[in-house]
């Protein structure tokens, strides 16, 4: 079972890191898959895209709108997020569950 994580402080397991690097080596597939999600997050003001990510987002949009359509899926999921702590998570004493 995965541990509760907060945005910006999440941790990848060693296997997740391994598969991400392997996926990036294979024609950058994982990296390019990450770009539309990061674009959606940037439209919510949660992250800032690098110039390389902006470039690749445009390239992905040129190819039959792949970047845009993948962004729409992530943005839809983000629109359904509600500010609440996970049910199984109890924050440490004196700490708000919403604090970064």
Backbone as ProteinMPNN parsed JSONL, in Angstrom:
{"seq_chain_A": "XXXXXXXXXXXXXXXXXXXXXXXXXXXXXXXXXXXXXXXXXXXXXXXXXXXXXXXXXXXXXXXXXXXXXXXXXXXXXXXXXXXXXXXXXXXXXXXXXXXX", "coords_chain_A": {"N_chain_A": [[0.857, -1.176, 0.0], [0.546, 2.217, -0.78], [2.144, 5.098, 0.631], [0.711, 8.065, 2.126], [1.111, 11.119, 0.351], [2.279, 14.459, -0.187], [1.713, 17.164, -2.441], [4.549, 18.086, -4.261], [6.229, 17.035, -2.384], [6.342, 14.372, -2.743], [7.491, 10.983, -3.066], [9.233, 8.798, -5.207], [9.314, 5.287, -5.66], [12.136, 3.038, -5.706], [11.824, 1.305, -7.872], [9.966, 2.697, -9.446], [11.506, 4.898, -10.178], [13.477, 3.561, -11.674], [11.931, 2.463, -13.849], [10.974, 4.83, -14.967], [13.322, 6.115, -15.904], [14.164, 4.154, -17.728], [11.974, 4.252, -19.475], [12.272, 6.848, -20.446], [14.64, 6.63, -21.857], [13.867, 5.023, -23.94], [13.186, 6.361, -26.629], [12.322, 8.695, -25.371], [9.755, 8.391, -24.438], [8.38, 8.315, -21.898], [9.013, 10.802, -20.85], [7.818, 12.508, -22.754], [5.202, 11.779, -22.323], [4.751, 12.819, -19.86], [4.719, 15.566, -20.231], [2.153, 16.738, -21.219], [0.588, 16.398, -18.888], [1.968, 17.985, -17.094], [1.552, 20.438, -18.296], [-1.195, 20.767, -17.843], [-1.147, 20.963, -15.036], [0.318, 23.324, -14.847], [-1.493, 25.17, -15.836], [-3.216, 25.353, -13.758], [-1.662, 26.68, -12.039], [0.12, 25.308, -10.439], [2.628, 24.31, -11.059], [5.617, 25.256, -12.848], [6.415, 25.27, -16.212], [9.336, 24.199, -17.98], [11.355, 25.709, -20.575], [11.994, 23.777, -22.457], [10.008, 21.848, -21.992], [7.75, 23.338, -22.717], [8.273, 23.67, -25.445], [8.19, 20.954, -26.35], [5.55, 20.406, -25.75], [4.165, 21.97, -27.615], [5.069, 20.717, -29.959], [3.92, 18.176, -29.573], [1.237, 18.899, -29.732], [1.028, 19.622, -32.383], [1.136, 17.192, -33.72], [-1.528, 15.781, -34.511], [-2.914, 16.796, -32.354], [-2.19, 15.459, -30.028], [-0.839, 16.187, -27.634], [-2.558, 18.151, -26.583], [-5.013, 16.73, -26.253], [-4.266, 14.791, -24.383], [-3.654, 16.463, -22.275], [-6.185, 17.442, -21.645], [-7.438, 15.241, -20.445], [-5.992, 14.963, -18.028], [-6.479, 17.477, -16.919], [-9.212, 17.338, -16.515], [-9.336, 15.365, -14.524], [-8.015, 16.758, -12.489], [-9.846, 18.776, -12.043], [-11.743, 17.502, -10.589], [-10.67, 17.097, -8.128], [-10.809, 17.415, -4.666], [-10.272, 19.418, -1.773], [-9.186, 17.674, 0.687], [-8.07, 15.61, 3.336], [-6.663, 12.351, 2.93], [-8.597, 9.526, 3.953], [-7.352, 7.547, 5.546], [-5.195, 8.859, 6.505], [-3.585, 10.515, 9.1], [-2.579, 13.57, 10.208], [0.537, 14.669, 11.745], [0.597, 15.655, 15.227], [-0.56, 18.898, 15.799], [-0.156, 19.759, 13.211], [-1.548, 20.945, 10.237], [-3.644, 19.186, 7.94], [-3.591, 20.264, 5.449], [-1.373, 21.763, 5.122], [1.7, 22.618, 3.471]], "CA_chain_A": [[0.0, 0.0, 0.0], [1.383, 3.411, -0.865], [2.07, 6.042, 1.732], [0.168, 9.365, 1.738], [2.133, 12.056, -0.076], [1.785, 15.798, -0.463], [2.247, 17.698, -3.692], [5.869, 18.68, -4.134], [7.036, 16.278, -1.431], [6.146, 12.945, -3.002], [8.686, 10.191, -3.298], [9.1, 7.645, -6.079], [10.028, 4.105, -5.196], [13.294, 2.766, -6.55], [11.338, 0.709, -9.12], [9.371, 3.765, -10.254], [12.63, 5.649, -10.75], [14.083, 2.706, -12.685], [11.081, 2.381, -15.026], [10.905, 6.149, -15.592], [14.561, 6.306, -16.669], [14.105, 3.24, -18.858], [10.984, 4.797, -20.401], [12.828, 8.051, -21.085], [15.663, 6.182, -22.796], [13.15, 4.488, -25.096], [12.689, 7.47, -27.443], [11.742, 9.758, -24.552], [8.315, 8.157, -24.335], [7.839, 8.709, -20.596], [9.152, 12.247, -20.733], [6.794, 13.136, -23.577], [3.913, 11.497, -21.691], [4.653, 13.678, -18.68], [4.575, 16.97, -20.62], [0.772, 17.238, -21.172], [0.13, 16.468, -17.496], [2.605, 19.153, -16.492], [0.86, 21.595, -18.871], [-2.442, 20.899, -17.093], [-0.792, 21.472, -13.709], [0.753, 24.718, -14.971], [-2.683, 25.987, -16.041], [-3.782, 25.545, -12.428], [-0.702, 27.444, -11.26], [0.78, 24.432, -9.475], [4.021, 24.128, -11.471], [6.054, 26.079, -13.973], [7.051, 24.435, -17.233], [10.606, 24.669, -18.514], [11.236, 26.053, -21.991], [12.004, 22.515, -23.21], [8.677, 21.252, -21.865], [6.842, 24.146, -23.549], [8.572, 23.315, -26.829], [7.684, 19.626, -26.651], [4.087, 20.459, -25.711], [3.738, 22.469, -28.929], [5.324, 19.643, -30.924], [2.894, 17.157, -29.359], [-0.04, 19.424, -30.215], [1.069, 19.62, -33.85], [0.846, 15.828, -34.162], [-2.928, 15.412, -34.325], [-3.407, 17.28, -31.068], [-1.93, 14.474, -28.974], [-0.518, 16.872, -26.389], [-3.761, 18.817, -26.075], [-5.992, 15.757, -25.794], [-3.762, 14.189, -23.143], [-3.789, 17.484, -21.235], [-7.598, 17.522, -21.282], [-7.725, 14.144, -19.515], [-5.409, 15.308, -16.726], [-7.169, 18.656, -16.391], [-10.51, 16.859, -16.033], [-9.096, 14.704, -13.24], [-7.69, 17.798, -11.509], [-11.058, 19.541, -11.727], [-12.536, 16.706, -9.655], [-9.954, 16.991, -6.857], [-11.355, 18.204, -3.56], [-9.29, 19.605, -0.713], [-9.478, 16.854, 1.855], [-7.013, 14.659, 3.668], [-7.085, 10.961, 2.736], [-9.259, 9.0, 5.146], [-6.444, 6.766, 6.386], [-4.046, 9.686, 6.888], [-3.725, 11.394, 10.245], [-1.381, 14.401, 10.255], [1.185, 14.75, 13.048], [-0.03, 16.586, 16.157], [-0.276, 20.317, 15.588], [0.057, 20.065, 11.793], [-2.75, 20.926, 9.428], [-3.525, 18.245, 6.818], [-3.511, 21.02, 4.208], [-0.109, 22.501, 5.109], [2.711, 22.013, 2.584]], "C_chain_A": [[0.902, 1.237, 0.0], [1.131, 4.342, 0.322], [1.445, 7.348, 1.255], [1.311, 10.319, 1.391], [1.489, 13.419, -0.282], [2.414, 16.282, -1.756], [3.571, 18.381, -3.437], [6.783, 17.939, -3.182], [6.884, 14.78, -1.615], [7.465, 12.258, -3.292], [8.36, 9.05, -4.248], [9.854, 6.483, -5.462], [11.221, 3.876, -6.118], [12.865, 2.133, -7.877], [10.698, 1.754, -10.023], [10.453, 4.605, -10.914], [13.282, 4.864, -11.882], [13.247, 2.701, -13.97], [10.953, 3.732, -15.722], [12.149, 6.408, -16.443], [14.566, 5.405, -17.895], [13.117, 3.747, -19.914], [11.47, 6.039, -21.119], [13.888, 7.676, -22.12], [14.998, 5.674, -24.077], [12.436, 5.624, -25.829], [12.01, 8.561, -26.626], [10.26, 9.593, -24.296], [7.732, 8.61, -22.995], [7.915, 10.216, -20.414], [8.045, 12.943, -21.52], [5.391, 12.872, -23.028], [3.676, 12.4, -20.491], [4.307, 15.115, -19.055], [3.123, 17.457, -20.615], [0.212, 17.338, -19.749], [0.722, 17.697, -16.812], [1.974, 20.437, -17.026], [-0.446, 21.836, -18.127], [-2.176, 21.466, -15.698], [-0.383, 22.938, -13.781], [-0.436, 25.649, -15.185], [-3.443, 26.207, -14.734], [-2.837, 26.341, -11.522], [0.058, 26.615, -10.244], [2.248, 24.199, -9.79], [4.338, 25.116, -12.577], [6.796, 25.179, -14.954], [8.371, 25.046, -17.664], [10.403, 25.021, -19.99], [11.238, 24.796, -22.858], [10.633, 21.855, -23.157], [7.657, 22.024, -22.695], [7.026, 23.805, -25.026], [7.953, 21.968, -27.186], [6.168, 19.572, -26.586], [3.546, 20.946, -27.055], [3.935, 21.392, -29.99], [4.264, 18.555, -30.795], [1.529, 17.62, -29.864], [-0.101, 19.427, -31.739], [0.713, 18.245, -34.393], [-0.561, 15.414, -33.733], [-3.467, 15.792, -32.937], [-3.142, 16.361, -29.899], [-1.634, 15.136, -27.628], [-1.746, 17.499, -25.761], [-4.749, 17.804, -25.514], [-5.545, 15.034, -24.527], [-3.855, 15.181, -21.986], [-5.225, 17.553, -20.736], [-7.958, 16.445, -20.257], [-7.22, 14.487, -18.117], [-6.149, 16.48, -16.098], [-8.548, 18.266, -15.851], [-10.355, 16.198, -14.67], [-8.798, 15.736, -12.151], [-8.927, 18.596, -11.111], [-11.944, 18.81, -10.73], [-11.876, 16.543, -8.287], [-10.61, 17.918, -5.836], [-10.304, 18.289, -2.469], [-9.734, 18.851, 0.53], [-8.317, 15.909, 2.08], [-7.526, 13.259, 3.383], [-7.629, 10.391, 4.034], [-8.308, 8.277, 6.086], [-5.286, 7.599, 6.918], [-4.397, 10.573, 8.072], [-2.459, 12.23, 10.341], [-0.762, 14.396, 11.65], [0.51, 15.821, 13.914], [0.396, 18.019, 15.875], [-0.058, 20.708, 14.136], [-1.259, 19.939, 11.035], [-2.583, 19.926, 8.288], [-3.37, 18.943, 5.482], [-2.202, 21.796, 4.098], [0.9, 21.811, 4.193], [3.846, 21.372, 3.35]], "O_chain_A": [[1.906, 1.279, 0.71], [0.054, 4.356, 0.918], [1.622, 7.716, 0.094], [2.348, 10.325, 2.054], [0.286, 13.513, -0.525], [3.512, 15.861, -2.121], [3.7, 19.168, -2.499], [7.99, 18.184, -3.169], [7.258, 14.004, -0.736], [8.433, 12.891, -3.714], [7.321, 8.404, -4.108], [10.892, 6.662, -4.826], [11.296, 4.466, -7.196], [13.484, 2.399, -8.907], [10.87, 1.704, -11.241], [10.328, 4.98, -12.08], [13.604, 5.428, -12.928], [13.784, 2.91, -15.058], [10.834, 3.78, -16.947], [12.038, 6.869, -17.579], [14.932, 5.844, -18.985], [13.396, 3.678, -21.111], [11.12, 6.263, -22.277], [14.013, 8.341, -23.148], [15.519, 5.878, -25.173], [11.231, 5.819, -25.667], [11.181, 9.292, -27.17], [9.578, 10.564, -23.97], [6.673, 9.237, -22.976], [6.99, 10.833, -19.887], [7.404, 13.863, -21.011], [4.484, 13.674, -23.253], [2.533, 12.706, -20.149], [3.664, 15.815, -18.272], [2.864, 18.518, -20.048], [-0.549, 18.256, -19.443], [0.04, 18.369, -16.038], [1.869, 21.422, -16.295], [-0.777, 22.979, -17.811], [-2.899, 22.349, -15.235], [-0.7, 23.714, -12.879], [-0.394, 26.804, -14.76], [-4.228, 27.148, -14.623], [-3.173, 26.639, -10.376], [0.591, 27.163, -9.279], [3.036, 23.919, -8.887], [3.446, 25.729, -13.164], [7.69, 24.424, -14.571], [8.511, 26.268, -17.709], [9.383, 24.663, -20.58], [10.559, 24.752, -23.884], [10.148, 21.356, -24.173], [6.785, 21.416, -23.316], [6.052, 23.668, -25.765], [7.27, 21.847, -28.203], [5.552, 18.775, -27.294], [2.576, 20.391, -27.572], [3.059, 21.181, -30.829], [3.76, 18.062, -31.804], [0.75, 16.813, -30.369], [-1.174, 19.251, -32.318], [0.051, 18.145, -35.427], [-0.739, 14.768, -32.701], [-4.386, 15.15, -32.429], [-3.808, 16.47, -28.87], [-2.131, 14.686, -26.595], [-1.956, 17.396, -24.553], [-5.272, 17.994, -24.416], [-6.378, 14.7, -23.684], [-4.106, 14.786, -20.848], [-5.46, 17.707, -19.537], [-8.7, 16.71, -19.311], [-7.942, 14.318, -17.134], [-6.416, 16.484, -14.896], [-8.995, 18.808, -14.841], [-11.151, 16.443, -13.763], [-9.273, 15.606, -11.023], [-9.04, 19.041, -9.969], [-12.801, 19.423, -10.094], [-12.448, 15.925, -7.389], [-10.92, 19.07, -6.137], [-9.536, 17.35, -2.262], [-10.55, 19.334, 1.315], [-7.664, 15.465, 1.135], [-8.713, 12.995, 3.574], [-7.154, 10.751, 5.111], [-8.447, 8.385, 7.304], [-4.478, 7.101, 7.702], [-5.393, 11.297, 8.042], [-1.374, 11.682, 10.534], [-1.458, 14.147, 12.633], [-0.075, 16.772, 13.395], [1.585, 18.305, 15.732], [0.201, 21.877, 13.851], [-1.984, 18.954, 11.177], [-1.496, 19.822, 7.721], [-3.054, 18.3, 4.482], [-1.951, 22.428, 3.071], [0.959, 20.582, 4.136], [4.768, 20.825, 2.745]]}, "name": "protein", "num_of_chains": 1, "seq": "XXXXXXXXXXXXXXXXXXXXXXXXXXXXXXXXXXXXXXXXXXXXXXXXXXXXXXXXXXXXXXXXXXXXXXXXXXXXXXXXXXXXXXXXXXXXXXXXXXXX"}
